[in-house]
């Protein structure tokens, strides 16, 4: 999620998601732990769409994210 004056949501590609997951999870892990993590992440990214929401603090932003996750938003960027 990122603050924005305009509400929109963007589906992310796996190559965009991996760095975001890494910077929000681990600091120092072993090579074996990294391999396990990447295996799990591969499964997650294969089954679950990942989005980045650009929004203000309005109710419209809430509806946009909800509708997108339910598959009702056809205007994703």
C-alpha positions in Angstrom: 0.0 0.0 0.0 1.2 3.5 -0.8 -0.3 6.9 -0.2 -1.6 8.6 -3.3 -4.0 11.4 -4.2 -5.7 9.0 -6.8 -7.0 5.6 -5.8 -5.8 2.8 -8.0 -4.6 -0.7 -7.7 -1.9 -2.5 -9.7 -1.4 -6.2 -10.0 2.3 -7.0 -9.5 4.4 -9.4 -11.4 6.4 -12.0 -9.4 9.7 -10.2 -10.3 8.3 -7.1 -8.6 7.0 -9.0 -5.5 10.1 -11.0 -4.6 12.2 -7.9 -3.5 9.2 -6.6 -1.5 8.8 -9.9 0.4 12.6 -10.1 1.0 12.9 -6.6 2.5 9.9 -7.2 4.7 10.9 -10.6 6.1 14.5 -11.7 6.5 17.7 -9.9 7.4 20.2 -12.8 7.9 19.3 -16.3 6.8 21.3 -19.2 5.6 21.4 -20.4 2.0 19.2 -23.4 3.0 16.6 -21.2 4.6 16.6 -18.9 1.5 16.0 -21.9 -0.8 13.1 -23.0 1.4 11.7 -19.5 1.5 11.9 -19.1 -2.3 10.2 -22.5 -2.8 7.3 -21.3 -0.6 7.2 -18.0 -2.3 7.0 -19.7 -5.7 3.9 -21.6 -4.5 2.3 -18.4 -3.1 2.9 -16.4 -6.3 1.6 -19.2 -8.4 -1.7 -19.3 -6.6 -2.4 -15.8 -5.1 -2.5 -12.6 -7.1 -0.5 -9.8 -5.4 -1.5 -6.2 -5.7 -0.2 -2.8 -4.7 -2.8 -0.3 -3.6 -2.2 3.4 -4.2 -4.8 5.2 -2.1 -5.9 8.1 0.1 -7.9 7.5 3.3 -11.3 7.4 1.7 -14.0 4.8 1.7 -13.6 4.6 -2.1 -10.1 3.1 -1.5 -11.5 0.4 0.7 -14.1 -0.5 -1.9 -11.5 -0.6 -4.7 -9.3 -3.0 -2.8 -12.3 -5.2 -1.8 -13.8 -5.3 -5.3 -10.4 -6.2 -6.8 -9.7 -9.0 -4.4 -13.2 -10.4 -5.1 -12.5 -10.2 -8.9 -15.1 -7.5 -9.5 -12.8 -4.7 -10.5 -12.1 -4.8 -14.2 -10.2 -1.5 -14.3 -6.9 -2.6 -12.7 -3.7 -1.0 -14.0 
